[in-house]
């Protein structure tokens, strides 16, 4: 789409990457919008929050699709921006955790199960679509790969224990999961920013 025809002709793998990024961005946007609307209509605040969190994925993949093939500088800038957003995502998770500790929320079992299942499925879909690009040294591709890989780990752990944790009498496990998710975001941000800045220094 936004990758020039010349770049697409010289870089078929890159053209495939851009198509997959657009497919992910548009698919996630449609799904997230439907989830947020449903949650709003049915008064499910946690489901709405989970739906809004998909916005990070939409931003990542749309930006990657737009910037890929636009030159080293644009791609590094995109990777740095993704790293910064991962930092924000980690901080956002910790802020939300603080609010949950201060004002515990009512459990929404059906919404919780739906969010855990969709997060787990999407994590494996993201990694599957990005698997052909995992060895790329392009900072933009690396940023999306690291984000997808960490998202898969986080969502798989959540799917395995979140429902039990949030339905349990104690909320300690739930809080620990939020800390784990925030730590993964910070780790991804570190790797993305470190490698992007290293390549910038070599340029």
Secondary structure, DSSP 4 states (H G I P E B T S, - for coil): --S-HHHHHH-HHHHHHHHHHHHHHHHHHHHHHHHHHHHHHTT-HHHHHHHHHTHHHHHHHHHHHHHTTS-HHHHHHHHHHHHHHHHHHHHHHHHHHHHHHHSPPPP-HHHHHHHHHHHHHHHHHHHHHHGGGTT---HHHHHHHHHHHHHHHHHHHHHHHHHHHHHSS--HHHHHHHHHHHHHHHHHHHHHHHHHHHHHHH-
